[in-house]
Amino acid sequence: MDLGASNTESEGSVQLQISELNARLSETGSVGSIVFEPQTCSVETNNSSTTNSGSRTRPAIRAPEKKLTLFALRLAVLEKAASGIGTLGFIWATVVLLGGFAITLDKTDFWFITVILLIEGTRIFSRSHELEWQHQATWSITNVGINSFRAIKSSSSLILRTVKTIFRPVFHSRKASQRSREISGMTRQASRRIWDIKKMPTRTWTSSEVPLLPYAKWVFISRNVSKILYWLQLASATACVVLSMIKLVHQNYGEIEKGDTDKKNRKSALIIFYSLALAEALLFLLEKAYWEWKVSVRRLLDEVNKECDLGQSGMISIKRFFYDAYSKCVNGSIFDGLKMDMVTFAMELLDSNSPDEQLIGARILRKFATSKVFSDDTLQKIGINLSVMERLVEMLNWKDPQEEEIRYSAAEILSKLSEKKQNSIRIAGIPGAMESISCLLHVSRSHGGATDEISEKRIIFDNENYGSWAFNHLGLLILKKLARDHDICGKIGYTRGLLPKIIDFMHAEGRVLTDSTAAPSQILTVKRSLQVLKMLAGTAGAAGKQLRKEISEIVFTISYIRDILRYGKKHPELQMLAIEVLTSLAIEEDATERIGSTGGVLKELLNIFFNEEIPENWSHVRVAAGEALSMLVLESKNDCQRILKLRMNQKLVKALESPLLRINAARILRNLCAYSGKDCFEELEGLTDAGPAVLEAIMKEENKLLEVMVGVAACIFKLMSSQEACNMFKRAQFPESDLAYKLVQILKNYHYPSIKVPNIRRYAIELAIWMMKDNVANILTYARLGMERELESILDTTSELESFNIFSGTVGLCRHNITIHTLVETAMKLLAEK
């Protein structure tokens, strides 16, 4: 089985028309997690679903194994009926015939009865143990017959050696051709794992291989005893039918002398006995005929195996299940077997100490958990069984190459389980679960180096005995699904050595990213590690703050992301994820400084932001780059100065005219003006060229775009002298009174703070204050428009929502230096100067 083929997980995606996507981006200016406005939980009400939920019934679960349990029930009915009649016949023979007529029986009847009793006794004994031997015969899944072949080989080694000596030239030529075919076959399947070689108990016998006698081992190993007992039963039943029929047909039960009262009931007693023996044997033969008809002719086991989609090796699992169901029906109530199902059966085998039984259980659960037909019911049953989940987590630590398939199956089952949030919580709650998942990530750094250097990363690659990459993918996939819960994100961060492992998998050399023939498994590994890191960095609350701190403190994090931004042009999805990680990390002040001080990160983000060669269907990567830049320059004087040194001012001003980029371009410009410091006045001077475009947008746009344009205007206009501002209004062909009217209308429209545009009232007041300073005409205009009344209304409706630049969930971050109350009071003082 190819490890790489079965672990590919389809990523959920939402497909939008490009025009619709661009429209949404122009409205929000953000992709992924929106940090510029608080996120609220939306409650959707579906009347049709709520009204009909009571009348809905759960659809019947398709269970192919029900055919086997029904078949086992019918066989058990025949078996118990035959056993009951046989018991009655045995009692009748021993008590009535041999007990009452033993002396008076004819010699032939005596021996017939004795032989029938011995035959039936043998058959009943062999029948009672046949199922046990059949069970033992199915314990060895692989190498069926190999040990038997070895026994034959050892017993006839002398003959084989003689034959080889005679035909040595022929054997050499054939071996050479066979060896060449084997080598070519190995070359074609170099990446495939041979999972049929499994771990055998080292200190105990495998019951199916036990030689019962020191000689003739091939005949008397336990897996063949069941076949011997089977044919012995058929022979016994056939002999019983023949003997009983002979006596019932001829009815030569001896002469009865007149007046001999001791023998007068002998004939009737013998007829009853032979009839019971015949009926019991015929019922048994009917059971066997029904068995052979369903199994050999109708191929019931193959049919169920096909419906369960267990593959070629699944026949062993089906046989084990059937024998267990049949045993329960025979040994207990005939209805006991009906209570069995494949999932419960597999979970019981998973807890076995036998490697073969563990493998049977793991294979069944993996196949059912990944099946579209059986997955829901299977995952539900596993999810409510904590002991099974603990067992699966424990199996993640099994690193023996002979247990590779069991471990892989356990990992794949857990990856499917973790798709449900409740199951994720249960998995994360298992002691040592995160450490076990960490064991799936085959990467390490030695700890023996000097304190002034970092040991080299070592990723364990696939070899002929073990497929490490498949476990890396599954480990990252499980972490990705678990990380949807913020509490679990905290546990991932607290697990020793797990974060560095995730970050090490994020590393991709330039040759890997630029080479179109790079192995998909390497790109998939980078992608999944970025996905996990993105979810961890985006965690809200105290746990998220700690995670962002720890992620940014690992010295490789930012440089690995820079390499993806620089060389990942052929992989825009990786660039997108890397940018989103940076955006989340930039929430923390220390992380922002580390990102900005890592050479080339800001430059690569700007290159992506302005890169018009990016395909239209990946244009949201440019939007994400703009969002990351606006976060990095927020309240960061050093990052503002670094960007200004790159001399990108004119490109930023031009970006205000692009529907795709203008929101984030405006955010970047605002933050550059607000946080660069007074010593950067000359570098900021060219930004005033954006004035006309900003004014035009304020007069025409609405919602988010209006908010950011008013915000950037409040900062850019402060860089202008009064004469420059007058010239700007003339060039834009907008009188200042129109702008004043627009600002007052904004305050009227947003009587209360808005979640979508939380800072629009603040920015409007800031811009109004700039217009009224040293300008009596503007003060009179605002007074005439009712500005004072609107400001008084704002004092009664202010909220903490308006006090922050960005948000993490519903928690505000980066508080504004000036409160909105202070801004209102300043504006009212200016109005009072009229």
VOGU-3710 file (C-alpha; in Angstrom, 3 decimals, decimal comma):
1> mdlgasntes> 0,000/0,000/0,000  1,280/3,432/-0,870  1,561/5,544/2,226  1,583/8,784/0,319  -1,541/8,043/-1,648  -3,987/7,390/1,133  -3,138/10,301/3,386  -4,038/13,039/0,967  -6,771/15,029/2,619  -9,126/17,043/0,539
11> egsvqlqise> -8,987/20,623/1,721  -12,287/22,344/2,152  -12,694/25,326/-0,125  -15,289/27,871/-1,129  -15,291/28,765/-4,804  -16,351/32,284/-5,771  -16,480/34,095/-9,049  -13,528/36,460/-9,375  -15,736/39,502/-9,637  -17,617/38,506/-6,503
21> lnarlsetgs> -14,381/37,909/-4,621  -12,979/41,282/-5,626  -16,227/42,928/-4,584  -16,020/41,371/-1,152  -12,374/42,284/-0,775  -13,112/45,878/-1,699  -15,766/45,923/1,006  -13,725/44,386/3,803  -10,143/44,884/2,671  -9,251/41,707/4,465
31> vgsivfepqt> -8,947/37,999/3,885  -8,684/35,251/6,449  -9,025/36,490/10,015  -10,281/40,073/10,162  -8,338/41,997/12,827  -9,528/45,502/12,017  -13,028/44,893/13,301  -14,399/42,739/16,137  -15,709/39,295/15,229  -19,083/38,296/16,573
41> csvetnnsst> -20,863/34,977/16,625  -23,759/34,845/14,196  -26,806/32,762/15,064  -28,642/31,476/12,033  -32,227/30,394/12,306  -33,640/27,919/9,839  -37,346/27,638/10,399  -37,813/24,689/8,124  -35,119/22,708/9,859  -36,355/23,490/13,355
51> tnsgsrtrpa> -39,951/22,673/12,615  -39,123/19,415/10,958  -36,367/18,303/13,292  -38,757/16,488/15,550  -40,215/14,420/12,767  -36,884/13,481/11,218  -35,625/9,960/11,822  -32,087/8,814/11,488  -31,562/6,877/8,242  -30,890/3,170/8,534
61> irapekkltl> -27,209/2,304/8,597  -26,025/0,015/5,849  -24,416/-2,975/7,577  -23,260/-5,811/5,297  -22,256/-7,897/8,317  -25,937/-8,400/9,163  -25,966/-11,037/6,416  -23,304/-12,947/8,339  -25,031/-12,728/11,703  -28,297/-13,908/10,128
71> falrlavlek> -26,455/-16,777/8,456  -24,830/-17,658/11,790  -28,265/-17,627/13,464  -29,726/-20,050/10,913  -26,754/-22,385/11,202  -27,023/-22,281/14,983  -30,701/-23,260/14,794  -29,789/-26,341/12,733  -26,795/-27,101/14,943  -28,766/-26,878/18,171
81> aasgigtlgf> -31,607/-28,919/16,745  -29,145/-31,622/15,655  -27,372/-31,488/19,023  -30,689/-31,768/20,864  -31,794/-34,801/18,858  -28,305/-36,305/19,234  -28,417/-35,837/22,992  -31,859/-37,450/23,121  -30,620/-40,366/21,007  -27,535/-40,751/23,207
91> iwatvvllgg> -29,685/-40,846/26,333  -32,126/-43,259/24,686  -29,299/-45,597/23,688  -27,502/-45,577/27,014  -30,541/-45,724/29,295  -33,142/-47,653/27,288  -31,203/-49,877/24,890  -27,872/-50,581/26,544  -29,334/-50,235/29,994  -32,535/-52,224/29,478
101> faitldktdf> -31,841/-54,488/26,509  -28,050/-54,871/26,607  -28,273/-58,659/27,285  -31,145/-59,322/24,905  -29,830/-57,236/21,976  -28,842/-59,011/18,824  -25,090/-59,034/18,256  -25,309/-56,836/15,153  -27,587/-54,325/16,912  -25,240/-54,163/19,866
111> wfitvillie> -22,268/-53,364/17,676  -24,267/-50,981/15,469  -25,424/-49,058/18,515  -21,937/-49,074/19,994  -20,363/-47,862/16,752  -23,032/-45,179/16,296  -22,521/-43,957/19,848  -18,769/-43,879/19,401  -19,131/-42,089/16,089  -21,585/-39,570/17,514
121> gtrifsrshe> -19,455/-39,080/20,579  -16,456/-38,382/18,384  -18,456/-36,030/16,196  -19,919/-34,116/19,126  -16,463/-33,803/20,698  -14,890/-32,643/17,451  -17,820/-30,290/16,830  -17,458/-28,651/20,211  -13,796/-27,890/19,460  -13,979/-27,178/15,731
131> lewqhqatws> -14,804/-23,497/16,104  -11,968/-23,072/18,575  -9,538/-24,520/16,053  -11,074/-22,443/13,284  -10,431/-19,360/15,382  -6,843/-20,369/15,897  -6,492/-20,945/12,153  -7,414/-17,307/11,413  -4,989/-15,770/13,921  -2,135/-15,704/11,435
141> itnvginsfr> -3,038/-13,186/8,745  0,078/-13,279/6,641  2,505/-15,855/5,436  -0,311/-18,397/5,410  1,351/-21,642/4,551  4,896/-20,283/4,709  5,740/-22,095/7,913  4,050/-25,205/6,580  6,168/-24,909/3,459  9,229/-24,521/5,628
151> aiksssslil> 8,317/-27,711/7,460  8,034/-29,610/4,188  11,269/-28,009/3,028  13,147/-29,045/6,150  11,801/-32,591/6,052  12,781/-33,040/2,407  15,939/-30,960/2,318  18,058/-33,921/1,283  15,885/-34,588/-1,781  15,872/-30,922/-2,747
161> rtvktifrpv> 19,625/-30,673/-2,472  20,000/-33,705/-4,705  17,644/-32,288/-7,326  19,428/-28,937/-7,249  22,757/-30,643/-7,806  21,450/-32,450/-10,872  19,739/-29,426/-12,406  22,141/-26,726/-11,226  22,670/-25,089/-14,683  18,951/-24,801/-15,273
171> fhsrkasqrs> 18,354/-23,313/-11,858  21,128/-20,751/-12,347  19,654/-19,465/-15,601  16,177/-19,288/-14,156  17,360/-17,581/-10,998  19,173/-14,948/-13,023  16,076/-14,053/-15,000  13,949/-14,168/-11,880  16,404/-11,888/-10,061  16,276/-9,345/-12,876
181> reisgmtrqa> 12,484/-9,339/-12,743  12,593/-8,884/-8,963  15,010/-5,951/-9,223  12,875/-4,222/-11,857  9,815/-4,792/-9,724  11,546/-3,301/-6,701  12,571/-0,282/-8,758  9,023/0,329/-9,909  7,664/0,074/-6,358  10,432/1,717/-4,366
191> srriwdikkm> 8,042/3,988/-2,494  5,578/1,284/-1,528  5,605/-0,256/1,936  5,225/-3,995/2,353  2,845/-4,148/5,283  2,209/-7,867/5,073  5,255/-8,584/7,226  4,020/-8,136/10,735  5,394/-8,501/14,182  5,148/-11,985/15,646
201> ptrtwtssev> 5,239/-12,575/19,411  8,854/-13,117/20,349  8,398/-15,036/23,601  5,215/-16,971/22,839  3,935/-19,323/20,180  1,481/-18,240/17,536  -1,385/-20,663/18,071  -1,915/-21,265/14,357  1,702/-22,431/13,994  1,917/-24,750/17,016
211> pllpyakwvf> 3,190/-28,244/15,989  1,108/-30,646/18,064  3,376/-33,617/17,362  7,140/-33,688/16,898  6,777/-35,528/13,586  4,642/-34,771/10,543  4,520/-31,113/11,606  2,800/-29,928/8,446  -0,190/-32,178/9,127  -0,502/-31,536/12,812
221> isrnvskily> -0,005/-27,816/13,112  -3,087/-26,295/14,725  -4,298/-24,448/11,631  -4,771/-27,791/9,875  -6,476/-29,558/12,800  -9,735/-27,723/12,094  -9,752/-29,198/8,595  -9,142/-32,681/10,003  -12,000/-32,240/12,474  -14,269/-30,935/9,719
231> wlqlasatac> -13,775/-33,988/7,507  -13,978/-36,262/10,564  -17,437/-34,860/11,338  -18,622/-35,387/7,783  -17,333/-38,941/7,810  -18,995/-39,594/11,186  -22,339/-38,196/10,094  -22,218/-40,123/6,819  -21,365/-43,365/8,640  -24,220/-42,736/11,076
241> vvlsmiklvh> -26,649/-42,234/8,178  -25,473/-45,438/6,467  -25,659/-47,587/9,596  -29,042/-46,213/10,634  -30,493/-46,625/7,155  -29,273/-50,223/6,956  -31,039/-51,090/10,165  -34,205/-49,142/9,411  -34,515/-50,698/5,953  -33,814/-54,296/6,914
251> qnygeiekgd> -35,267/-54,120/10,440  -33,554/-57,412/11,363  -33,578/-56,885/15,088  -33,553/-60,626/15,994  -36,257/-63,179/16,714  -38,566/-62,784/19,690  -39,775/-66,054/21,178  -43,405/-66,371/22,139  -44,000/-65,438/25,698  -40,682/-63,546/26,015
261> tdkknrksal> -41,914/-60,321/27,588  -38,399/-58,929/28,057  -37,941/-58,421/24,325  -41,393/-57,350/23,197  -40,488/-53,573/23,106  -36,969/-54,088/21,788  -37,904/-53,502/18,117  -39,744/-50,255/18,852  -36,880/-49,025/20,996  -34,355/-49,787/18,264
271> iifyslalae> -36,477/-48,108/15,592  -36,703/-44,977/17,748  -32,948/-44,974/18,326  -32,014/-45,470/14,689  -34,570/-42,821/13,671  -33,101/-40,331/16,155  -29,571/-41,107/14,970  -30,648/-40,733/11,332  -32,505/-37,468/12,022  -29,551/-36,027/13,937
281> allfllekay> -27,047/-36,967/11,238  -29,283/-35,672/8,441  -29,761/-32,354/10,243  -26,029/-32,031/10,656  -25,436/-32,832/6,985  -28,156/-30,325/6,077  -26,336/-27,703/8,127  -23,074/-28,499/6,355  -24,783/-28,455/2,965  -26,349/-25,065/3,768
291> wewkvsvrrl> -22,926/-23,853/4,955  -21,224/-24,953/1,747  -24,021/-23,520/-0,403  -23,793/-20,078/1,155  -20,007/-19,968/1,549  -18,664/-21,875/-1,458  -21,445/-21,474/-4,034  -23,091/-18,150/-3,181  -19,768/-16,727/-1,912  -21,403/-14,979/1,030
301> ldevnkecdl> -18,121/-14,117/2,765  -16,676/-12,654/-0,447  -19,868/-10,662/-0,996  -19,770/-9,163/2,494  -16,051/-8,474/2,153  -16,697/-6,661/-1,125  -19,520/-4,571/0,376  -17,321/-3,679/3,344  -14,521/-2,824/0,878  -11,894/-4,474/3,063
311> gqsgmisikr> -9,793/-5,687/0,167  -8,013/-8,979/-0,268  -6,709/-9,125/3,296  -10,210/-8,426/4,573  -11,285/-12,041/4,108  -9,436/-12,975/7,286  -11,353/-10,257/9,146  -14,677/-11,429/7,722  -13,960/-15,051/8,672  -12,983/-14,069/12,197
321> ffydayskcv> -16,147/-12,031/12,579  -18,326/-14,842/11,251  -16,730/-17,477/13,487  -17,180/-15,229/16,523  -20,845/-14,615/15,693  -21,442/-18,325/15,061  -19,699/-19,286/18,319  -21,882/-16,911/20,288  -25,022/-18,302/18,673  -23,964/-21,892/19,359
331> ngsifdglkm> -22,494/-21,511/22,849  -25,100/-19,095/24,200  -28,470/-17,892/23,036  -29,022/-18,206/19,306  -29,689/-14,438/19,321  -26,332/-13,480/20,882  -24,596/-13,289/17,518  -27,161/-10,810/16,200  -25,807/-8,214/18,630  -22,404/-8,179/16,940
341> dmvtfamell> -21,264/-5,601/14,393  -17,969/-5,055/12,593  -17,074/-1,831/14,397  -17,521/-3,243/17,902  -15,733/-6,407/16,800  -12,797/-4,353/15,506  -12,626/-2,267/18,685  -12,418/-5,458/20,770  -9,612/-6,808/18,584  -7,766/-3,494/18,860
351> dsnspdeqli> -7,442/-4,064/22,602  -5,985/-7,545/22,113  -2,418/-8,484/22,961  -2,028/-10,345/19,671  -0,349/-8,264/16,931  -2,416/-10,038/14,285  -5,688/-9,271/16,057  -4,596/-5,675/16,595  -3,893/-5,397/12,885  -7,289/-6,876/11,968
361> garilrkfat> -9,036/-4,361/14,222  -6,939/-1,443/12,969  -7,570/-2,314/9,327  -11,328/-2,587/9,799  -11,604/0,676/11,743  -9,389/2,568/9,286  -11,345/1,322/6,291  -14,718/2,090/7,903  -13,594/5,465/9,298  -12,496/6,617/5,837
371> skvfsddtlq> -15,502/5,173/4,000  -18,260/7,519/2,867  -20,822/4,846/3,666  -19,702/3,740/7,132  -17,688/6,678/8,498  -20,432/8,498/10,435  -21,552/5,481/12,450  -17,986/4,237/12,918  -16,622/7,561/14,165  -19,608/8,001/16,468
381> kiginlsvme> -19,004/4,611/18,100  -15,280/5,238/18,471  -15,849/8,770/19,742  -17,976/7,659/22,698  -15,566/4,867/23,657  -12,776/6,541/25,599  -10,780/3,336/26,084  -10,571/2,814/22,306  -9,460/6,405/21,759  -6,794/5,968/24,427
391> rlvemlnwkd> -5,647/2,790/22,704  -5,395/4,593/19,353  -3,372/7,404/20,946  -1,095/4,838/22,571  -0,469/3,190/19,185  0,966/6,446/17,842  4,055/5,745/19,959  4,723/2,350/18,349  7,849/2,840/16,244  8,705/-0,772/15,436
401> pqeeeirysa> 8,811/-1,100/11,611  6,763/-4,297/11,914  3,971/-2,291/13,549  3,973/0,407/10,869  0,535/-0,352/9,454  -1,088/-0,495/12,896  0,434/2,867/13,772  -0,534/4,396/10,446  -4,107/3,109/10,783  -4,382/4,559/14,291
411> aeilsklsek> -3,125/7,939/13,043  -5,554/7,989/10,142  -8,478/7,043/12,391  -7,577/9,824/14,824  -7,326/12,305/11,959  -10,891/11,426/10,948  -12,094/11,546/14,559  -10,633/15,002/15,105  -12,843/16,444/12,367  -15,612/16,690/15,001
421> kqnsiriagi> -14,970/19,286/17,683  -16,290/17,097/20,487  -13,953/14,292/19,479  -11,063/16,757/19,294  -11,711/17,791/22,875  -11,792/14,141/23,978  -8,540/13,355/22,161  -6,779/16,396/23,610  -8,034/15,409/27,075  -6,257/12,041/26,979
431> pgamesiscl> -3,079/12,241/29,093  -0,022/12,269/26,847  -2,059/12,716/23,644  -0,060/15,712/22,412  3,229/13,964/23,121  1,996/10,929/21,164  0,980/13,097/18,200  4,374/14,803/18,409  5,970/11,361/17,963  4,440/11,221/14,478
441> lhvsrshgga> 6,615/14,157/13,392  9,931/12,626/12,399  12,217/15,630/12,800  14,717/16,352/15,518  17,680/18,456/16,598  20,455/17,027/18,694  21,138/18,732/22,017  24,832/18,056/22,327  26,120/21,199/20,582  27,779/24,211/22,149
451> tdeisekrii> 25,684/26,960/23,705  26,773/29,471/21,056  25,365/27,439/18,158  22,198/25,591/17,175  22,347/21,956/16,183  21,374/21,082/12,648  17,825/20,002/11,856  17,452/16,330/10,972  14,350/15,126/9,116  13,948/11,364/8,931
461> fdnenygswa> 13,159/10,402/5,341  11,461/7,305/3,986  13,500/4,144/3,731  12,803/0,637/2,568  11,448/-0,316/5,992  9,511/2,757/7,081  7,483/5,562/5,496  8,204/8,608/7,651  6,673/11,254/5,389  3,235/9,702/5,632
471> fnhlgllilk> 3,373/9,997/9,427  4,606/13,589/9,163  1,602/14,461/7,009  -0,852/12,710/9,306  0,661/14,260/12,429  0,367/17,760/10,977  -3,145/17,002/9,736  -4,265/15,884/13,209  -2,740/19,016/14,759  -4,459/21,177/12,144
481> klardhdicg> -7,859/19,728/13,024  -7,247/19,917/16,767  -6,085/23,537/16,496  -9,584/24,678/15,543  -10,272/24,797/19,290  -8,417/27,608/21,033  -8,075/25,680/24,301  -6,366/22,839/22,437  -4,057/25,381/20,792  -2,838/26,230/24,267
491> kigytrgllp> -2,097/22,546/24,948  -0,173/22,289/21,683  1,941/25,264/22,714  2,630/23,800/26,150  3,768/20,432/24,726  7,525/20,328/24,971  9,315/20,386/21,632  6,170/20,379/19,492  6,260/23,995/18,261  9,873/23,753/17,013
501> kiidfmhaeg> 8,952/20,560/15,130  6,031/22,278/13,399  8,204/25,234/12,444  11,002/22,999/11,140  8,555/21,391/8,723  7,734/24,881/7,430  11,225/25,209/6,033  11,503/24,875/2,261  14,712/25,660/0,433  14,615/27,937/-2,576
511> rvltdstaap> 15,336/25,085/-4,995  12,302/23,178/-3,700  9,959/26,148/-4,105  11,246/27,154/-7,526  11,454/23,643/-8,952  8,198/22,690/-10,676  9,159/19,019/-10,362  9,509/19,120/-6,579  7,959/16,215/-4,719  4,318/16,971/-3,830
521> sqiltvkrsl> 4,894/15,454/-0,394  7,426/18,179/0,452  5,073/20,976/-0,609  2,208/19,315/1,274  4,329/19,168/4,423  5,149/22,876/4,213  1,510/23,691/3,554  0,209/21,739/6,531  2,807/23,132/8,898  1,841/26,663/7,784
531> qvlkmlagta> -1,827/25,849/8,292  -1,161/24,648/11,834  1,045/27,660/12,584  -1,577/30,035/11,216  -4,238/28,594/13,526  -1,928/28,682/16,534  -0,853/32,269/15,864  -4,471/33,327/15,403  -5,577/31,996/18,791  -7,449/34,526/20,908
541> gaagkqlrke> -6,989/35,319/24,573  -4,058/34,766/26,898  -3,207/31,440/25,266  -2,896/33,161/21,875  -0,660/35,868/23,306  1,678/33,248/24,766  1,670/31,211/21,557  2,548/34,222/19,403  5,373/35,036/21,792  6,786/31,504/21,655
551> iseivftisy> 6,419/31,216/17,865  8,179/34,513/17,220  10,949/33,686/19,696  12,000/30,605/17,719  14,828/32,020/15,640  13,906/30,199/12,408  10,251/31,226/12,174  10,552/34,570/10,384  13,432/33,556/8,128  11,547/30,443/6,958
561> irdilrygkk> 8,544/32,631/6,126  10,778/35,082/4,271  12,080/32,243/2,075  8,519/31,257/1,203  7,663/34,854/0,283  10,841/35,236/-1,773  10,875/31,935/-3,669  7,258/30,810/-3,538  5,949/32,514/-6,672  4,890/29,140/-8,049
571> hpelqmlaie> 3,057/28,351/-4,814  0,789/31,329/-4,011  -1,162/29,206/-1,541  1,982/28,837/0,581  2,640/32,572/0,301  -0,912/33,269/1,418  -0,566/31,080/4,503  2,857/32,575/5,347  1,467/36,113/5,107  -1,467/35,226/7,354
581> vltslaieed> 0,974/33,878/9,946  2,868/37,189/9,862  -0,383/39,142/10,213  -1,337/37,198/13,332  2,148/37,454/14,847  2,176/41,228/14,242  -0,491/41,612/16,928  2,339/41,374/19,484  4,751/44,292/19,714  7,871/42,147/20,186
591> aterigstgg> 6,939/39,927/17,251  6,397/43,001/15,074  9,919/44,186/15,819  11,385/40,736/15,064  9,558/40,587/11,731  10,625/44,061/10,710  14,240/43,520/11,732  14,519/40,282/9,732  16,090/41,398/6,491  13,915/41,319/3,416
601> vlkellniff> 10,524/40,527/4,977  9,019/43,996/4,531  10,532/44,273/1,048  9,080/40,912/-0,029  5,638/41,866/1,315  5,719/45,121/-0,635  6,836/43,283/-3,769  3,875/40,937/-3,486  1,515/43,813/-2,697  2,511/45,699/-5,850
611> neeipenwsh> 3,031/42,651/-8,081  0,519/42,931/-10,913  1,740/39,683/-12,502  0,005/37,586/-9,866  -2,952/35,755/-11,508  -6,363/37,219/-10,871  -7,566/34,094/-9,087  -4,766/34,597/-6,533  -5,228/38,351/-6,181  -6,242/37,878/-2,562
621> vrvaageals> -2,554/37,140/-1,832  -1,837/40,784/-2,637  -4,653/41,867/-0,336  -3,252/39,690/2,459  0,201/41,225/1,950  -1,296/44,704/2,329  -3,076/43,673/5,495  0,166/42,282/6,938  2,016/45,514/6,108  -0,665/47,666/7,716
631> mlvleskndc> -0,376/45,531/10,855  3,414/45,724/10,923  3,499/49,526/10,711  0,760/49,933/13,324  2,341/51,631/16,365  5,797/50,589/15,155  8,090/53,530/14,550  10,962/51,293/13,456  8,922/49,423/10,835  7,512/52,700/9,518
641> qrilklrmnq> 10,999/54,048/9,051  12,149/50,814/7,397  9,342/51,024/4,838  9,982/54,712/4,175  13,641/53,880/3,421  12,459/51,511/0,667  11,064/54,574/-1,199  7,699/53,081/-2,063  5,650/56,239/-1,351  4,563/56,895/-4,914
651> klvkalespl> 3,511/53,284/-5,398  1,421/53,480/-2,219  -0,237/56,672/-3,434  -0,960/55,081/-6,812  -2,388/52,006/-5,084  -5,218/54,194/-3,739  -6,659/54,114/-7,245  -6,758/50,302/-7,376  -10,065/48,794/-6,189  -8,166/45,715/-4,993
661> lrinaarilr> -5,446/47,495/-3,004  -6,864/50,841/-1,916  -8,213/49,809/1,487  -4,918/48,396/2,720  -2,931/51,090/0,935  -4,928/53,666/2,898  -4,277/51,800/6,156  -0,538/51,683/5,446  -0,434/55,404/4,598  -2,360/56,331/7,737
671> nlcaysgkdc> -0,041/54,307/9,978  3,071/55,679/8,256  1,883/59,220/8,893  0,742/58,509/12,443  3,677/56,499/13,805  6,822/57,420/11,806  7,824/60,203/14,151  8,595/63,873/13,605  12,083/63,168/12,287  10,637/61,533/9,159
681> feelegltda> 8,776/64,598/7,898  10,802/64,824/4,710  10,248/61,135/3,857  6,502/61,605/4,376  6,241/64,698/2,253  5,469/62,869/-0,975  2,431/61,204/0,601  0,445/64,437/0,372  0,002/63,747/-3,340  -2,687/61,280/-2,302
691> gpavleaimk> -4,956/64,123/-1,138  -7,205/64,487/-4,237  -7,761/60,738/-4,561  -8,613/60,501/-0,873  -11,089/63,392/-1,085  -12,802/61,835/-4,086  -13,164/58,518/-2,278  -14,603/60,207/0,816  -17,280/61,915/-1,235  -18,261/58,781/-3,218
701> eenkllevmv> -17,615/55,654/-1,155  -19,369/54,019/1,779  -18,759/51,532/4,598  -15,207/50,198/5,124  -13,619/52,111/2,268  -15,136/55,339/3,560  -13,775/54,639/7,060  -10,168/54,076/5,955  -10,217/57,063/3,568  -11,458/59,403/6,285
711> gvaacifklm> -8,787/57,947/8,569  -5,933/58,478/6,114  -7,201/61,981/5,308  -7,070/62,930/8,998  -3,367/61,997/9,044  -2,158/63,055/5,585  -3,778/66,502/5,705  -1,853/67,288/8,889  1,334/67,192/6,816  0,084/70,055/4,641
721> ssqeacnmfk> 0,332/73,754/5,224  -2,862/75,821/4,897  -1,853/76,927/1,408  -1,143/73,358/0,303  -4,487/72,255/1,668  -6,276/75,074/-0,217  -4,548/74,060/-3,449  -5,496/70,441/-2,877  -9,200/71,266/-2,557  -8,958/73,304/-5,757
731> raqfpesdla> -7,294/70,442/-7,644  -9,925/68,011/-6,376  -12,658/70,506/-7,308  -14,337/69,996/-3,925  -15,116/72,989/-1,690  -14,311/72,487/1,965  -17,974/72,977/2,837  -18,849/69,795/0,917  -16,336/67,822/2,978  -17,749/69,323/6,177
741> yklvqilkny> -21,260/68,340/5,114  -20,069/64,779/4,393  -18,444/64,454/7,821  -21,576/65,669/9,614  -23,643/63,192/7,591  -21,316/60,395/8,694  -21,934/61,275/12,349  -25,686/61,367/11,725  -25,696/58,028/9,901  -23,650/56,322/12,609
751> hypsikvpni> -25,569/57,432/15,674  -24,149/54,400/17,489  -20,746/52,705/17,050  -20,714/50,168/14,238  -19,068/46,754/14,400  -18,154/46,853/10,724  -16,625/50,346/10,862  -15,746/50,837/14,546  -13,493/53,892/14,024  -15,450/55,887/11,470
761> rryaielaiw> -16,835/58,394/13,995  -13,365/58,892/15,555  -11,767/59,536/12,153  -14,550/61,927/11,141  -14,039/63,982/14,314  -10,238/64,009/13,816  -10,654/65,313/10,267  -13,192/67,917/11,395  -10,798/69,165/14,089  -8,040/69,597/11,466
771> mmkdnvanil> -10,440/71,584/9,264  -11,562/73,883/12,094  -8,089/74,721/13,422  -7,211/78,319/12,486  -10,130/78,394/10,047  -13,100/80,454/11,214  -15,030/79,854/7,998  -14,990/76,097/8,548  -16,030/76,595/12,193  -19,077/78,574/11,075
781> tyarlgmere> -19,875/75,934/8,429  -19,835/73,142/11,033  -21,910/75,193/13,435  -24,497/75,805/10,716  -24,622/72,087/9,850  -25,406/71,107/13,477  -22,039/69,659/14,387  -22,383/70,572/18,055  -25,614/68,608/18,393  -24,003/65,546/16,827
791> lesildttse> -20,997/65,786/19,120  -23,246/65,927/22,197  -25,035/62,829/20,943  -21,714/60,993/20,564  -20,849/61,676/24,205  -23,928/59,653/25,188  -23,199/56,742/22,857  -19,444/56,179/23,050  -18,248/52,640/23,528  -15,032/50,680/24,143
801> lesfnifsgt> -15,498/49,500/20,574  -14,154/52,871/19,391  -11,074/52,762/21,610  -8,969/50,208/19,697  -7,151/49,960/16,389  -7,490/46,181/15,970  -9,322/43,261/17,557  -8,629/39,638/18,439  -12,065/38,076/18,384  -14,081/40,367/20,631
811> vglcrhniti> -11,038/41,634/22,548  -9,673/45,038/21,624  -5,946/45,512/21,006  -3,715/48,577/20,437  -5,728/51,200/22,282  -5,836/54,671/20,729  -3,674/57,225/22,518  -6,465/59,813/22,547  -9,920/58,847/23,788  -12,948/59,726/21,735
821> htlvetamkl> -14,226/61,843/24,644  -11,109/63,987/24,397  -11,603/64,403/20,640  -15,226/65,457/21,138  -14,272/67,984/23,785  -11,550/69,413/21,521  -14,012/69,776/18,640  -16,603/71,446/20,865  -14,009/73,947/22,117  -13,184/74,851/18,533
831> laek> -16,878/75,310/17,766  -17,162/77,599/20,775  -14,581/79,969/19,236  -17,083/81,142/16,625
//
